[in-house]
Amino acid sequence: MKAANIRFIGPVMGRYALESRMRLPGVQIFACRLQSISPRQVVAAAPVPGRIGERITVNFEPFGTVRGAIGRHIEDGFVMDVEGDDEERWKLAAKIEWYKKRTFAGVGDKRQHRRFMPRDPRSAIVLAGGQMLPCLVIDMSASGAAVSADHTPELGEPLAIGRVVGRVVRKLEVGFAVQFVTAQEQEIIEELLRAPDEWHRAMLIKEAEAEAATVDPLECWRSPAKQKGPAGPFFIFDARRPGQAE
């Protein structure tokens, strides 16, 4: 079988770094969720898609580190064109084939509430000041969730993920963990966190902000540009604990 014909389709959590972000302060490594991988292309959901043509490094535990460039954007992330010679592509193909055939042994989760990956990882966080940012839900349970976003929170910081309010309790290498103010029902937590429309709106806002940052203020004064994208949060929340007085 040709290496180019080998492909795995399915969700695998990983991480990625964009070349442009490595020279800037703030978040430099983000979580992503694999949609498909072949020796020539990686498709993944990601909270910060990068620029077309930008160099990117991704890492998924079963496949190792893969380097390439952003070929195009998709609704919830990016398509990466894999770089490498024939030998490197064959090595990646072998890892993909092995992963497709392997069988997994179950590992018990000792947490009180079982954690799992959502079917749709796209959501948005709303900060206490009302700012909305796209985020990727890494995993979740009835009591909390781990997310990746272009935000560096303080421990204890209140925020909302989708329609659920919580506080940041731990920082991760690729994001942060949030404990919900009130534990949610396991059967509906995924729907409460899921927010693909708000993800899209938050992406538009970030694009508009990035575009505004490159515009000459004098030119704007001469010819005011129309605002691009929606403004304002989709959700206003109260970060007080249950029973806390006004």
C-alpha positions as CSV (number, residue, x, y, z in Angstrom):
1,M,0.0,0.0,0.0
2,K,1.3,3.5,-0.8
3,A,2.0,5.8,2.1
4,A,-0.2,8.4,0.6
5,N,-3.2,6.1,0.8
6,I,-2.9,5.5,4.6
7,R,-5.2,7.7,6.7
8,F,-6.7,7.7,10.2
9,I,-10.0,9.5,10.8
10,G,-11.0,10.0,14.4
11,P,-10.6,12.2,17.5
12,V,-7.2,12.3,19.2
13,M,-6.2,15.1,21.5
14,G,-2.9,16.8,20.8
15,R,-1.1,20.2,21.0
16,Y,0.3,22.6,18.5
17,A,2.5,25.7,18.3
18,L,2.4,28.4,15.6
19,E,5.7,30.0,14.5
20,S,4.3,33.5,15.0
21,R,3.2,32.9,18.6
22,M,6.6,31.6,19.7
23,R,8.0,35.2,19.6
24,L,5.1,36.8,21.5
25,P,4.2,36.9,25.2
26,G,1.2,35.0,26.4
27,V,-0.1,31.6,25.3
28,Q,2.3,29.8,23.0
29,I,1.0,26.2,22.9
30,F,-2.6,25.3,22.3
31,A,-4.6,22.1,22.5
32,C,-6.1,20.7,19.3
33,R,-8.3,17.7,18.4
34,L,-7.4,15.6,15.4
35,Q,-10.0,15.0,12.8
36,S,-7.8,13.1,10.3
37,I,-4.2,12.4,9.6
38,S,-2.2,11.1,6.6
39,P,1.5,11.3,5.6
40,R,0.6,14.5,3.7
41,Q,-2.1,16.2,5.6
42,V,-3.4,16.9,9.1
43,V,-6.9,18.2,9.8
44,A,-7.6,19.4,13.3
45,A,-10.0,21.5,15.3
46,A,-8.1,24.4,17.0
47,P,-8.9,27.6,19.0
48,V,-6.3,29.7,17.1
49,P,-6.1,28.7,13.4
50,G,-3.0,30.7,12.4
51,R,-2.3,32.4,9.1
52,I,-2.4,30.6,5.7
53,G,1.2,29.6,5.0
54,E,2.4,29.9,8.6
55,R,4.7,27.2,9.8
56,I,3.2,25.0,12.5
57,T,4.3,22.1,14.7
58,V,1.7,19.6,16.0
59,N,2.1,16.6,18.3
60,F,-0.2,13.7,18.9
61,E,1.0,11.0,21.2
62,P,0.3,8.1,18.8
63,F,2.0,9.8,15.9
64,G,4.7,12.0,17.5
65,T,5.7,15.5,16.3
66,V,4.7,16.5,12.8
67,R,5.8,19.8,11.1
68,G,4.3,21.6,8.2
69,A,2.4,24.8,7.2
70,I,-1.2,25.9,7.4
71,G,-2.7,25.1,4.0
72,R,-6.2,26.3,4.5
73,H,-8.7,27.0,7.2
74,I,-11.8,25.0,8.0
75,E,-14.8,26.0,10.0
76,D,-13.4,24.8,13.3
77,G,-9.6,24.8,12.8
78,F,-7.0,24.2,10.1
79,V,-5.6,21.9,7.4
80,M,-1.9,21.4,7.7
81,D,0.3,20.4,4.8
82,V,2.9,17.9,6.2
83,E,6.5,18.6,5.4
84,G,9.1,15.8,5.0
85,D,10.9,13.5,2.6
86,D,9.8,10.0,1.5
87,E,11.4,8.3,4.5
88,E,9.7,10.6,7.0
89,R,6.4,10.1,5.3
90,W,6.8,6.3,5.4
91,K,7.6,6.5,9.2
92,L,4.5,8.5,9.8
93,A,2.4,6.1,7.6
94,A,3.7,3.2,9.8
95,K,2.6,5.0,13.0
96,I,-0.8,5.7,11.5
97,E,-1.3,2.1,10.4
98,W,-0.2,0.8,13.8
99,Y,-2.6,3.1,15.6
100,K,-5.5,2.0,13.4
101,K,-4.8,-1.7,14.2
102,R,-4.0,-1.5,17.9
103,T,-6.4,-2.4,20.6
104,F,-6.8,-0.3,23.7
105,A,-6.9,-1.5,27.3
106,G,-9.3,0.4,29.5
107,V,-7.8,2.6,32.2
108,G,-9.9,3.3,35.3
109,D,-10.7,6.9,36.1
110,K,-10.5,7.5,39.9
111,R,-12.2,10.9,39.7
112,Q,-15.6,11.2,41.3
113,H,-17.0,12.4,38.0
114,R,-16.0,10.6,34.8
115,R,-14.3,12.8,32.2
116,F,-14.9,12.4,28.5
117,M,-14.2,14.2,25.2
118,P,-17.2,16.1,23.7
119,R,-18.5,15.1,20.2
120,D,-18.1,18.8,19.2
121,P,-15.2,20.5,21.0
122,R,-16.1,24.0,19.8
123,S,-17.2,26.5,22.5
124,A,-16.5,30.0,23.8
125,I,-15.5,31.4,27.2
126,V,-16.9,34.6,28.5
127,L,-14.7,36.5,31.0
128,A,-16.0,38.5,33.9
129,G,-15.6,41.8,31.9
130,G,-17.7,40.5,29.1
131,Q,-15.0,39.6,26.6
132,M,-15.8,36.4,24.5
133,L,-13.0,34.1,23.2
134,P,-13.2,30.9,21.2
135,C,-12.1,27.9,23.1
136,L,-11.6,24.2,22.5
137,V,-13.0,21.8,25.1
138,I,-10.3,19.2,25.8
139,D,-12.4,17.1,28.1
140,M,-15.2,17.5,30.6
141,S,-17.2,16.0,33.4
142,A,-20.3,16.9,35.5
143,S,-18.0,19.0,37.8
144,G,-15.6,20.8,35.5
145,A,-13.8,21.0,32.1
146,A,-10.4,21.5,30.7
147,V,-10.2,24.0,27.8
148,S,-7.6,25.7,25.5
149,A,-8.0,29.3,24.6
150,D,-5.9,32.4,23.8
151,H,-6.1,33.5,27.4
152,T,-3.9,33.2,30.5
153,P,-6.2,33.2,33.5
154,E,-5.5,33.7,37.2
155,L,-6.3,30.9,39.6
156,G,-9.8,31.5,41.0
157,E,-10.8,33.7,38.0
158,P,-14.5,33.4,37.3
159,L,-15.7,32.8,33.7
160,A,-18.3,30.9,31.7
161,I,-17.8,28.1,29.3
162,G,-20.8,28.0,27.0
163,R,-23.7,28.3,29.4
164,V,-21.9,27.0,32.6
165,V,-20.2,29.3,35.1
166,G,-17.1,28.2,37.0
167,R,-13.7,29.2,38.3
168,V,-10.2,28.4,37.1
169,V,-8.6,25.9,39.5
170,R,-5.5,24.7,37.6
171,K,-3.3,25.7,34.8
172,L,-2.3,23.2,32.1
173,E,0.5,23.2,29.6
174,V,-2.1,23.7,26.8
175,G,-4.8,25.5,28.7
176,F,-6.6,25.5,32.1
177,A,-9.1,23.6,34.2
178,V,-12.3,25.0,35.3
179,Q,-14.5,23.8,38.2
180,F,-18.1,24.6,37.8
181,V,-19.8,26.6,40.6
182,T,-22.5,23.9,40.6
183,A,-22.1,20.3,39.4
184,Q,-24.2,19.6,36.3
185,E,-26.2,16.6,35.2
186,Q,-23.9,14.2,33.3
187,E,-26.6,13.7,30.6
188,I,-26.8,17.4,29.6
189,I,-23.3,18.8,30.4
190,E,-22.1,18.4,26.8
191,E,-25.1,20.4,25.4
192,L,-24.5,23.1,28.0
193,L,-20.8,23.5,27.0
194,R,-21.4,23.2,23.3
195,A,-21.4,26.5,21.5
196,P,-20.4,26.3,17.8
197,D,-22.2,29.5,16.9
198,E,-20.5,31.5,19.6
199,W,-17.2,29.9,18.6
200,H,-17.8,31.3,15.1
201,R,-18.8,34.8,16.4
202,A,-15.7,34.9,18.7
203,M,-13.5,34.0,15.8
204,L,-15.0,36.8,13.7
205,I,-14.4,39.2,16.6
206,K,-10.8,38.2,16.9
207,E,-10.3,38.6,13.2
208,A,-11.8,42.1,13.3
209,E,-9.5,43.0,16.2
210,A,-6.5,41.7,14.4
211,E,-7.5,43.6,11.3
212,A,-8.1,46.8,13.3
213,A,-4.7,46.6,14.9
214,T,-3.1,46.9,11.4
215,V,-5.2,49.8,10.1
216,D,-3.6,53.3,10.0
217,P,-5.6,55.5,12.4
218,L,-5.3,58.5,10.1
219,E,-6.8,56.5,7.3
220,C,-9.7,55.5,9.5
221,W,-10.3,59.2,10.4
222,R,-10.4,60.0,6.7
223,S,-12.7,57.1,5.7
224,P,-14.3,55.3,8.7
225,A,-14.5,51.6,8.0
226,K,-17.6,49.6,8.8
227,Q,-17.3,47.3,11.8
228,K,-16.6,43.8,10.8
229,G,-18.3,40.9,12.7
230,P,-20.7,40.9,15.6
231,A,-19.9,42.7,18.9
232,G,-20.6,41.9,22.5
233,P,-20.9,38.6,24.4
234,F,-23.6,36.1,23.7
235,F,-24.1,35.5,27.4
236,I,-23.9,37.6,30.6
237,F,-23.3,35.6,33.7
238,D,-23.2,36.1,37.5
239,A,-20.0,34.6,39.0
240,R,-21.3,34.6,42.5
241,R,-21.5,31.3,44.3
242,P,-25.1,29.9,45.0
243,G,-26.7,31.7,47.9
244,Q,-24.2,34.6,47.9
245,A,-26.0,37.9,48.6
246,E,-26.0,40.8,46.1
